[in-house]
Amino acid sequence: MDESLTDSRLLPISGLRNARDAGGCGAVRTGLLYRSARLAELTPEGARGLAELGLRTVVDLRDPIELSSFPNRTHGWEVDLANFPLLPQDGTYHGATPLPEVYPLITDTAGATVVAILRRLLEPGALPALVHCAVGRDRTGIVIALVLALLDVPDEEIVADYLLSNEGLDLLEGPQEYVDAHGTVRLSHPVTAELITGVLARVRERYGSVSGYLADHGLTPEEEAALCSMLRD
């Protein structure tokens, strides 16, 4: 086991980067909602590790081309795979778009998708669940931040969980190269607190609260109450 992982909330799952339990933030229950990078490099040992967590659902936030280029591996592990692309599929998003522009774009366009994800988590037998995108940082970070805020987790804890991706992706020492779904080599840069606090501020400014944002996109009071009852102590 990597010694550095023993000192943080990151989970040492073979072939899976940036994995951790979203529980433990605020009063959120542990063992029900996890987050990570894609499962395309998951090893058989890693699949067994995820199975031992009791995971029943994997929510993949990636686009179809990403799924095709880097398909998730399960190695016989029986789990429900659900795909909810979080980025716009109408051509308005381009892979080279700077993150300070991507985050507001997702916030403004993905409300209905986030509600659909929450409804998937509410289905009988869906939990425990794992939410991921390519590296488990940006799209996953936004979805998890919205869920944590809905569960009344303080902003400082939401930010701390978000910034843990810098450690989970080996970005503490600076940018790292990666290959995108089109085969282009790009640089992944460390993220800052302002990216995720900007999402929360944008939602609250326009909708009053995260609850208001989700309600405006279709989440009912009954669904919100059920979600909070499931995930919060």
DRENDO-1510 file (C-alpha; in Angstrom, 1 decimal, always signed):
<recs>
REC; n; res; u; v; w
REC; 1; MET; +0.0; +0.0; +0.0 .
REC; 2; ASP; +1.2; +3.5; -0.8 .
REC; 3; GLU; +2.2; +5.1; +2.5 .
REC; 4; SER; +0.8; +8.5; +1.4 .
REC; 5; LEU; -2.7; +7.0; +1.0 .
REC; 6; THR; -2.8; +5.9; +4.6 .
REC; 7; ASP; -2.6; +9.6; +5.7 .
REC; 8; SER; -5.7; +10.7; +3.7 .
REC; 9; ARG; -9.2; +9.6; +2.7 .
REC; 10; LEU; -8.0; +8.3; -0.7 .
REC; 11; LEU; -8.7; +4.6; -1.2 .
REC; 12; PRO; -5.9; +2.3; -2.4 .
REC; 13; ILE; -7.8; +0.5; -5.2 .
REC; 14; SER; -5.5; -1.1; -7.8 .
REC; 15; GLY; -5.8; +0.6; -11.2 .
REC; 16; LEU; -8.3; +3.2; -9.9 .
REC; 17; ARG; -7.1; +6.8; -9.3 .
REC; 18; ASN; -8.6; +9.4; -7.0 .
REC; 19; ALA; -11.0; +7.1; -5.3 .
REC; 20; ARG; -12.6; +8.0; -2.0 .
REC; 21; ASP; -15.8; +7.9; +0.1 .
REC; 22; ALA; -17.8; +11.1; +0.0 .
REC; 23; GLY; -19.2; +10.1; +3.3 .
REC; 24; GLY; -17.6; +11.5; +6.5 .
REC; 25; CYS; -18.0; +15.1; +5.2 .
REC; 26; GLY; -20.4; +16.9; +7.5 .
REC; 27; ALA; -23.0; +14.4; +8.6 .
REC; 28; VAL; -23.0; +12.4; +5.4 .
REC; 29; ARG; -23.0; +8.6; +6.0 .
REC; 30; THR; -20.0; +6.6; +5.0 .
REC; 31; GLY; -20.1; +3.6; +2.8 .
REC; 32; LEU; -22.9; +4.8; +0.5 .
REC; 33; LEU; -21.5; +7.3; -2.0 .
REC; 34; TYR; -18.0; +7.0; -3.5 .
REC; 35; ARG; -16.2; +9.0; -6.2 .
REC; 36; SER; -13.2; +8.2; -8.4 .
REC; 37; ALA; -11.6; +8.5; -11.8 .
REC; 38; ARG; -12.6; +6.2; -14.7 .
REC; 39; LEU; -12.4; +2.4; -14.3 .
REC; 40; ALA; -10.7; +1.9; -17.6 .
REC; 41; GLU; -7.4; +0.9; -15.9 .
REC; 42; LEU; -9.0; -1.1; -13.1 .
REC; 43; THR; -7.2; -4.3; -12.4 .
REC; 44; PRO; -8.8; -7.6; -11.3 .
REC; 45; GLU; -7.6; -6.9; -7.8 .
REC; 46; GLY; -9.1; -3.5; -7.9 .
REC; 47; ALA; -12.4; -4.9; -9.1 .
REC; 48; ARG; -12.4; -7.2; -6.1 .
REC; 49; GLY; -11.7; -4.3; -3.9 .
REC; 50; LEU; -14.7; -2.4; -5.2 .
REC; 51; ALA; -16.9; -5.5; -4.9 .
REC; 52; GLU; -15.8; -5.7; -1.2 .
REC; 53; LEU; -17.2; -2.2; -0.7 .
REC; 54; GLY; -20.6; -3.6; -1.7 .
REC; 55; LEU; -21.0; -1.2; -4.7 .
REC; 56; ARG; -24.1; -1.8; -6.7 .
REC; 57; THR; -24.1; +1.1; -9.1 .
REC; 58; VAL; -21.5; +3.0; -11.1 .
REC; 59; VAL; -22.5; +6.4; -12.4 .
REC; 60; ASP; -20.3; +7.4; -15.4 .
REC; 61; LEU; -20.4; +11.1; -16.2 .
REC; 62; ARG; -18.3; +10.8; -19.4 .
REC; 63; ASP; -19.3; +11.4; -23.0 .
REC; 64; PRO; -19.9; +8.6; -25.5 .
REC; 65; ILE; -16.6; +9.1; -27.2 .
REC; 66; GLU; -14.8; +8.8; -23.9 .
REC; 67; LEU; -16.7; +5.5; -23.1 .
REC; 68; SER; -15.7; +4.2; -26.5 .
REC; 69; SER; -12.0; +5.2; -26.2 .
REC; 70; PHE; -11.6; +4.2; -22.5 .
REC; 71; PRO; -14.3; +1.6; -21.6 .
REC; 72; ASN; -14.7; +0.8; -18.0 .
REC; 73; ARG; -13.4; -2.6; -16.8 .
REC; 74; THR; -15.3; -4.8; -14.4 .
REC; 75; HIS; -13.4; -8.1; -14.6 .
REC; 76; GLY; -16.6; -10.0; -14.0 .
REC; 77; TRP; -17.7; -7.8; -11.0 .
REC; 78; GLU; -21.4; -7.6; -11.2 .
REC; 79; VAL; -22.5; -4.0; -11.0 .
REC; 80; ASP; -25.0; -1.7; -12.7 .
REC; 81; LEU; -23.3; +0.7; -15.1 .
REC; 82; ALA; -25.3; +3.9; -15.7 .
REC; 83; ASN; -24.1; +6.7; -18.1 .
REC; 84; PHE; -25.2; +10.3; -17.5 .
REC; 85; PRO; -23.0; +12.6; -19.7 .
REC; 86; LEU; -22.7; +15.8; -17.8 .
REC; 87; LEU; -21.2; +18.0; -20.5 .
REC; 88; PRO; -23.5; +19.5; -23.3 .
REC; 89; GLN; -23.9; +17.1; -26.2 .
REC; 90; ASP; -24.9; +19.8; -28.7 .
REC; 91; GLY; -21.4; +20.8; -29.8 .
REC; 92; THR; -21.2; +23.8; -27.5 .
REC; 93; TYR; -18.4; +22.2; -25.5 .
REC; 94; HIS; -14.8; +21.8; -26.8 .
REC; 95; GLY; -12.2; +19.8; -25.0 .
REC; 96; ALA; -9.7; +22.7; -24.9 .
REC; 97; THR; -12.1; +25.0; -23.1 .
REC; 98; PRO; -10.4; +26.4; -19.9 .
REC; 99; LEU; -11.7; +25.1; -16.6 .
REC; 100; PRO; -12.9; +28.5; -15.4 .
REC; 101; GLU; -15.3; +28.4; -18.4 .
REC; 102; VAL; -16.2; +24.7; -18.1 .
REC; 103; TYR; -17.5; +24.9; -14.6 .
REC; 104; PRO; -20.1; +27.6; -15.2 .
REC; 105; LEU; -21.1; +25.9; -18.4 .
REC; 106; ILE; -21.8; +22.6; -16.5 .
REC; 107; THR; -23.6; +24.5; -13.8 .
REC; 108; ASP; -25.9; +26.2; -16.3 .
REC; 109; THR; -26.6; +23.2; -18.5 .
REC; 110; ALA; -26.5; +20.1; -16.3 .
REC; 111; GLY; -29.2; +20.7; -13.8 .
REC; 112; ALA; -31.6; +18.2; -15.3 .
REC; 113; THR; -28.8; +15.6; -15.6 .
REC; 114; VAL; -27.9; +16.0; -11.9 .
REC; 115; VAL; -31.5; +15.4; -11.0 .
REC; 116; ALA; -31.6; +12.3; -13.1 .
REC; 117; ILE; -28.5; +11.1; -11.3 .
REC; 118; LEU; -30.1; +11.7; -7.9 .
REC; 119; ARG; -33.2; +9.8; -9.1 .
REC; 120; ARG; -31.0; +6.9; -10.1 .
REC; 121; LEU; -29.4; +6.8; -6.6 .
REC; 122; LEU; -32.9; +6.8; -5.1 .
REC; 123; GLU; -33.9; +3.6; -7.0 .
REC; 124; PRO; -34.2; +0.6; -4.7 .
REC; 125; GLY; -30.9; -1.3; -4.4 .
REC; 126; ALA; -28.9; +1.5; -6.1 .
REC; 127; LEU; -26.6; +2.2; -3.1 .
REC; 128; PRO; -23.8; +2.0; -2.4 .
REC; 129; ALA; -22.8; +3.9; -5.6 .
REC; 130; LEU; -19.7; +5.2; -7.3 .
REC; 131; VAL; -19.7; +8.5; -9.3 .
REC; 132; HIS; -16.9; +9.1; -11.7 .
REC; 133; CYS; -15.8; +10.9; -14.9 .
REC; 134; ALA; -12.4; +10.7; -16.6 .
REC; 135; VAL; -10.2; +11.7; -13.6 .
REC; 136; GLY; -12.9; +12.1; -10.9 .
REC; 137; ARG; -12.2; +15.8; -10.4 .
REC; 138; ASP; -14.2; +18.3; -12.5 .
REC; 139; ARG; -17.5; +16.8; -13.5 .
REC; 140; THR; -17.5; +14.4; -10.5 .
REC; 141; GLY; -16.4; +17.3; -8.3 .
REC; 142; ILE; -19.4; +19.4; -9.3 .
REC; 143; VAL; -21.9; +16.6; -8.8 .
REC; 144; ILE; -20.5; +15.6; -5.5 .
REC; 145; ALA; -20.2; +19.3; -4.3 .
REC; 146; LEU; -23.9; +19.8; -5.2 .
REC; 147; VAL; -24.9; +16.6; -3.3 .
REC; 148; LEU; -22.8; +17.6; -0.3 .
REC; 149; ALA; -24.3; +21.1; -0.2 .
REC; 150; LEU; -27.8; +19.7; -0.4 .
REC; 151; LEU; -26.9; +17.6; +2.6 .
REC; 152; ASP; -25.9; +20.7; +4.5 .
REC; 153; VAL; -22.1; +20.0; +4.5 .
REC; 154; PRO; -20.2; +23.2; +5.3 .
REC; 155; ASP; -18.5; +24.8; +2.3 .
REC; 156; GLU; -15.1; +24.5; +3.8 .
REC; 157; GLU; -15.5; +20.7; +4.0 .
REC; 158; ILE; -16.8; +20.6; +0.4 .
REC; 159; VAL; -13.8; +22.5; -0.7 .
REC; 160; ALA; -11.4; +20.2; +1.2 .
REC; 161; ASP; -13.0; +17.1; -0.4 .
REC; 162; TYR; -12.7; +18.7; -3.8 .
REC; 163; LEU; -9.1; +19.7; -3.4 .
REC; 164; LEU; -8.1; +16.2; -2.4 .
REC; 165; SER; -8.2; +15.4; -6.1 .
REC; 166; ASN; -4.9; +17.2; -6.4 .
REC; 167; GLU; -3.4; +14.5; -4.3 .
REC; 168; GLY; -5.4; +11.7; -5.9 .
REC; 169; LEU; -4.1; +12.7; -9.3 .
REC; 170; ASP; -0.5; +13.4; -8.3 .
REC; 171; LEU; -0.9; +17.1; -9.1 .
REC; 172; LEU; +0.6; +18.4; -5.8 .
REC; 173; GLU; +3.9; +19.1; -7.5 .
REC; 174; GLY; +2.4; +20.7; -10.6 .
REC; 175; PRO; +0.8; +19.8; -14.0 .
REC; 176; GLN; +0.8; +16.2; -15.4 .
REC; 177; GLU; +0.5; +15.1; -19.0 .
REC; 178; TYR; -2.5; +13.0; -20.0 .
REC; 179; VAL; -4.0; +11.7; -23.3 .
REC; 180; ASP; -7.6; +12.7; -24.0 .
REC; 181; ALA; -10.3; +10.6; -25.8 .
REC; 182; HIS; -9.1; +12.0; -29.2 .
REC; 183; GLY; -5.5; +10.8; -28.5 .
REC; 184; THR; -4.3; +14.4; -27.9 .
REC; 185; VAL; -1.6; +14.9; -25.2 .
REC; 186; ARG; -2.7; +17.6; -22.8 .
REC; 187; LEU; -1.7; +19.0; -19.4 .
REC; 188; SER; -3.8; +18.5; -16.3 .
REC; 189; HIS; -3.3; +21.4; -13.8 .
REC; 190; PRO; -4.0; +21.4; -10.1 .
REC; 191; VAL; -7.4; +22.8; -9.3 .
REC; 192; THR; -8.1; +25.7; -6.9 .
REC; 193; ALA; -10.9; +26.2; -4.3 .
REC; 194; GLU; -12.3; +29.1; -6.4 .
REC; 195; LEU; -13.5; +26.7; -9.1 .
REC; 196; ILE; -15.9; +24.8; -6.9 .
REC; 197; THR; -16.9; +27.8; -4.7 .
REC; 198; GLY; -17.7; +29.6; -7.9 .
REC; 199; VAL; -20.2; +26.8; -8.8 .
REC; 200; LEU; -21.9; +27.0; -5.4 .
REC; 201; ALA; -22.0; +30.8; -5.5 .
REC; 202; ARG; -23.5; +30.8; -9.0 .
REC; 203; VAL; -26.2; +28.3; -8.0 .
REC; 204; ARG; -27.1; +30.3; -4.8 .
REC; 205; GLU; -27.1; +33.6; -6.7 .
REC; 206; ARG; -29.5; +32.4; -9.3 .
REC; 207; TYR; -31.6; +29.9; -7.4 .
REC; 208; GLY; -31.2; +30.9; -3.7 .
REC; 209; SER; -29.8; +27.5; -2.7 .
REC; 210; VAL; -28.7; +24.1; -4.1 .
REC; 211; SER; -32.1; +22.8; -3.1 .
REC; 212; GLY; -33.7; +25.6; -5.2 .
REC; 213; TYR; -31.4; +24.8; -8.2 .
REC; 214; LEU; -32.4; +21.1; -8.1 .
REC; 215; ALA; -36.1; +21.9; -7.6 .
REC; 216; ASP; -36.0; +24.2; -10.6 .
REC; 217; HIS; -34.7; +21.2; -12.6 .
REC; 218; GLY; -37.4; +18.9; -11.4 .
REC; 219; LEU; -36.4; +17.4; -8.1 .
REC; 220; THR; -39.5; +17.1; -5.9 .
REC; 221; PRO; -39.5; +17.9; -2.1 .
REC; 222; GLU; -40.3; +14.2; -1.5 .
REC; 223; GLU; -37.3; +13.1; -3.5 .
REC; 224; GLU; -35.0; +15.6; -1.7 .
REC; 225; ALA; -36.3; +14.4; +1.7 .
REC; 226; ALA; -35.7; +10.7; +0.6 .
REC; 227; LEU; -32.2; +11.5; -0.5 .
REC; 228; CYS; -31.3; +13.3; +2.7 .
REC; 229; SER; -32.8; +10.5; +4.8 .
REC; 230; MET; -30.7; +7.9; +2.9 .
REC; 231; LEU; -27.4; +9.8; +2.9 .
REC; 232; ARG; -27.4; +11.9; +6.1 .
REC; 233; ASP; -27.0; +10.7; +9.6 .
</recs>
